[in-house]
Amino acid sequence: MPGLAKKSLFVVLVTALALVGVSPALAATSPTPPTPSSSGAPTTPGDSVTPGTPTTPGAPVAPAAGLVVSTPAGTLPAQPGTVVETWLRIGNTAATPIDVTIVPATVKLENNGVSGFSSKEDPRFAGQITLSTTNASVPANGYTEVAVKVAIPASLIPDVYVLGFLVTPAATGSSVRVVNEIAGLIALDVPGSRDRKLIAAWHDDTPWIIFSDHPSIELRAKSVGKSALQFTSEDAITGFAPLSPANKRNDPLLLPAGLYRDVSVSWKAPWGFGVHTATATLMYPQSQSSNAQIVLKKTVLVVTPFVLIVIGGTLLLIALTIVYLVFYRRRRRAKVLQRRQDVIDAAVAAALSAAARTGVVDAGAVGRAGAGNDTGASINDAAAAALPSRLANRNKSSNKPREDN
């Protein structure tokens, strides 16, 4: 019995190790799922976008008409009472020239970097924005640069101000056309002491177990001060089993006052399982001379569906092995008990037969009948104990008077 149990458990362990060993190979050959995208891109200087879509300043976006608008990346220093000179660069990726109109616009910043635009001029800068031209012809596969001058009102308090510009292809012909607009963003930084404060927390629905080898969790950062701020984030992933990347630094994000931004923390678990701790560190300038940071940690269990199948299969195999061993042991015990009973019955029957012939009960013969089998003295004792009762029953039946017919 012990040898069979050891052999069965060895088979179970070898099978489990073989199944787990296949998991990394299959995980390595499986296609990489797309990285989850957030609901909006960062709103930082240099953006050019189609109005109503998430904005990523500094990364030009071209609409269907083939227009591309570029603006300076980063914020431009803007001292109240001075004039800031900058530019808009309008590119044309089409094979024919495009005539466009350029007008200042009001930018409505929303959560998660989404921007809305109005063709009306920003009332804070009404009459303070001058363009070198409001109509331009952009050559095929070329670009045109428009000079921009902004007079900074003396009444502006220290903060970051985002200006918008709408570029619209001119309609040609008498037919009705759907015109694509594209916007450019320019950010002005009015220096001075300001109230910056950032709070952050993991989403309430962040799971503690993730069924993917490309886990991703999100946190929400919100600007609760009176001034806009720019923050950067760093991700560090630690824990059991290999993972990548272990550390990652993200691009800085501009967060206006009162708005929030969802930040994704993602990594790869090559083995398809593990207990991982994600640490997100958010850093931002709290004042002109000091920085602040927020550190968030979250521990999750990462398990891919394939690993679940392997674990479930291994547990099922172990359970079946245990059931088999229990059933085998009970069956073997039943056979031993039956064989013991058969020997006892045979010994008693032999003793009764001898007693019937001689009239003398030889208990030693009963003992000798059971002594040569593997049940040992227990059968001898059982047979000797059973013999008197059987003899008594036999004598009782033999002394019963017969009825004459």
N, C-alpha and C positions, 0 to 999 in steps of 0.2 A: 504493500500500500504506500509507504513513504517513497519508494523508488518511483512508482507511477505518478505520484503527486509532483515530485521534483521534475520529472520529465515533462509533464503537462505544463507546469509553470514556465519551464525553460522555453517551450514552444511558443507560449503566449508572449514572453518578453522578446524573443527573436522576431516574431511577427510584428509587434508594436514598433520596435526599432526600425524595421524595414519600411513600414508605412510612413513613419515620421521622417525617415531619410529621404523619401520621395518628395515630401512636401516642398523643400527649398527649390528642388529642380523644377517642379511644375510652376512654382511661384515666379521663378526667374524667367520662364518662357511665356508666362501669361502676359497679354497686352496690358500696357499701363493705362489706367483710366485717366480721363482728362482731369486736371486739377480743378476743383470747384472754384467757380468765379464768384466774386462778391457782387453785391447789388449795385455798386457804383465804383468808379475809379476816383483817384485822389484829385482834389481841386487844388492845384498849385500852378504857379505862373507858367506861361508858355503854351497853354492849351489851344487847340483848335478843334471844334466839334460841331456836329449837327445839332441844332437846338433841341432840347427835350431829352437828350441822351446823357448817360454818365460821362463825366469829363475827366480827362487826363491831361492837364496842362503840360506843355513841353513835348507832347507826342502828337504831331500833326495828323489830322484825320481828313480824308478826302471823300466828298459825297459823290453821287453817281455822275455829276457833271464833270468830274475830273479836277475840281478845285482843291487846293491844299493851302491852309493858312498857318503860318508859323509866327510865333511871338517870342520875345526873350524869355528864357527859362529863369526861374528864381524871382524873388521880389526886387523891385527897384526902389532905392532910397528916395524918399520924397519929403523934403523939408517944407513945412507950411510957408507960403509966401514966395516959393521958388517955382521954376518951370522945369518939368522933367521932359527930356527929349528921348523918344524911343521909336519903334518902327513896327510895321506889319509887313510880312512877306507873303505875297499871294502867288502860289504856284499853279501851273496848268499842266496836267498829265495827259490831256487830250491831244489829238493830232491837228486840231484847228484852234485858232485864237478864240478867246472868250472875253466878252465885255462884261464888266462887273460894276456894281455900286457898293460903296463902303459907308456905313453910318455907325455912329456910337450907339450902344445899347445898354439897357439896364440889366444887370445880372441878378437873378434870384437864386441864391445858394440854398441847397436843400441837404437833407441827410444823405450820408453815404456818397458824397461827392457829386450828386446829381445837380445839374444847373439848368435853370430856366432863363429865357431871354425875352426881353421886350424891346421893340424897335424904338421906344422912347428913350431919350437921353437920361442918364442917371441924374436925378435932381441934385445930388450933392456936388456934381461937377457940371451943372448946367452952364453952358457958355464958356467953359474952361478948357474944352478939348478942341484942338485944331488939327485937321488932316491936310496933308499937302495936296490931296485930290480926293474927291468923293466918287469919281468915275475913272475907271482905268481899263485898258485893254491888255489882257495877259496873253503873250505869245504862246503858240503851240510848243509844248514840251519846254516851257520856260517859266520865268517868274517876273513879278513886278513888286518893287518895294515902295511902300507908302510911309512917309514920315509922319510921326504923331508927336504933338506937343501938348502937355497937360500942365495947366497952371494950378498949383496946389492951393486950395483955399486956406486962409489963415485960421478958419474956425474948426478945422479938422482936429479931432483928438488923436493921440497916438493909437494906432491900430493898423491892420492890413486891409486895404481896400482893393477890390477886384473890379476892373473895368472891362466891359464887353464891347465887341465890334462885330457887326453882322456884314457878311460879304454875300451879295446876291447876284447871280448871273442875270444880265439884262435880257428881257423878253424880245424876241424878234418875230416879225410877221404878224398877221392879223388873227391867227388862230390862238385859242386859249391854251396856255401851257402851265404845267405844274413846275414851279421854280424851287430848286433846292437852295436852302440857305446854309451857310457855314459860319461858325462864330470863332473869334479869337479872344483870348483872355490875357490881360496884362494886370499884374499885381503891384500895388504901390505900398511901401512900408513907411508909414509916418513914425519917426523915432520918438522915444520918450517912455516914461514909466507907464506900465499898463498892468491890468488885473488879469493874470492868466492862471487858470486852474483846470486840471484834468482829473476825471475819475474814470475808472475802468473796472469791468467785472466780466467773468465768463457768462455766456448765455445761460439762462435758467434751464433750457432744455438740452444742455450739453450731456451726452450719454456717458455712462461709466464703462460701457463695453462697446467696442466698434468692430463691426464685421467687415473688415477691409484690410488689405495690405498697404493701402495708401490712406491712413487715417487723417482726418482733418477736424479741428474744432475751432470755434469762433469766440472772440471776446468783443465787447462793445466799449469803445472809448468815447467819452462825451466831454465837450468843453463847457464848463459851468461858470467860468469867469466872465468878465465883461468885454474881454478882448480876444481876438483870434490868436491861435497858437499853432506852432508847427512841431509835430512830434515824430520821433523815430522809434522803431520797435526791433527788438532782437529776440529770436526764438532759440531755446536750448532744449534738446530732447535727451533724456537719460532713461536708463532702465534696463531690464533683462532682455537679452537677445539683441542682435545687431540691428542698427537703424541708420537712416541717412535722410537729409543731412543732419548731423548732430547739432550744428549751430548755424544760424542764418540771420543776416542783418537785412532789414527791409528798407525800402526807400522812404524818405520823409514825407509826411502828409500834412497838408494845411487844413486846420479844423476851425471854422468860424465859431464865434461865441454862440452858445445855445444849441449847437448841432452835434450829432454823434456820427461815429464811423465804426463799422464792423470790420474787424481785422481777423483774417484767417491764419491759423497756425497748422501747417500740414507737414507731413514727413512720410517716409517709406519704411515699412517693416519687411525686409527681404525674406525672413523666415516665416512670415505669415502669422506670427503670434508673439506675445510678450506683454509685460507690464511696463508701461512707459509713463514717464512724468514729463509733461510739457511745462516749461517755464518761459513766460513772456515778460520781457522787461520793456516798459515804455518810458522814454526820456523826453523832456521838453524844458525850455527855458522858463522858469517861473518868474524871474525878474531879469533886469539888465545884467546882473552880476552873479546870479546863482541858477543852478539847474535843479530839477526835481525828477524823480523816477518812481514808477509804480511797478511792483513785481507781483505777477500772478502765477500760481502753480495749479496744475490739474493732473491727476493720475488716472489713467484709463487702461483697461484691458483690451488688447488688440488680438482678435482671432478672425482668421479668414474662414469662409465656409468649408474649404477643403480640410483645414485642420480640425474643424468640428466633426467632419465625417470620419477622419482618422481616429480622433478621440472616442467618438461614439462607437466605431467599429471595434476598437481595442477593448472598451468597457463591455461591449456585448460578447466578445470572445472570452473575456475573463469570466463573465457571468455564466456562459454556457459551460465553460470548463468546470466551474464550481458545482453547477447542477449535475454535470456528468459524474464528478467524483463522489458527490453525496449519494446519487442513485446507485453507483457501482458498489459503494461501501455497504449500503443497506441490502442490496441483492446478495452480496457475498456473505453478510452476516446471516441472512435468512437461510442460505444454503448450509452454513455451518450448523445452525440450530436444527435444521431438518435432518442432517446427517447424524447428529447427536441423538435425536429422538428415535431414529431408525435403529441405531445400535442398542439403545436402551430396550426398545420393544423386542428386538431379536434375542437379547440376553434373557429377558423375562420369559419370553416364549420357550426358550430352551430349558430354563429352570423348571417351568411348569410341566413341560413334557417329561423331564426326568423324574419329577416328584410324582407324576401320575403313574410312572412305571414302577418306582421303588417305594413310594410312600414316604420318602425322606427328602427334605429340602436341603440342597447343597448351596448355601449362599456363596461359598468360595467359587463354585463353578460360575455363578453369575458374575462375580468379580473378574474371574479369568477371561470370561467372554468379552468383557469390555476393556481389559488391560492392554490388548494388542492394537488398539486404535489410537488416533491422535487426540481423542477427547480426554484421556487420562482418568484420574481418580474420580473426577466429577461424575462420569458415567457409572462407575462402580457404585458410588454412593447413591445415585439416583435409582439404579436398578435394585439395590438392596432395600431401599426405602419403598419402592413400588411393589416388591415381591410379596410381603405379608398381606397387603390389602387384596392383591389378586388371588392369593391362596385362600384367604378367608371367603372371598366371593365364590371361589370354586367349591370349597367344602360345604358352604351353605347350600349351594344348589345341589350338591351330591347327597346331602342328608335329608333333603325334602322327601316326605313319603310319597310313594307312587299311588295313584288312584287305579283301583281294579276296574276293569271293564265289566 
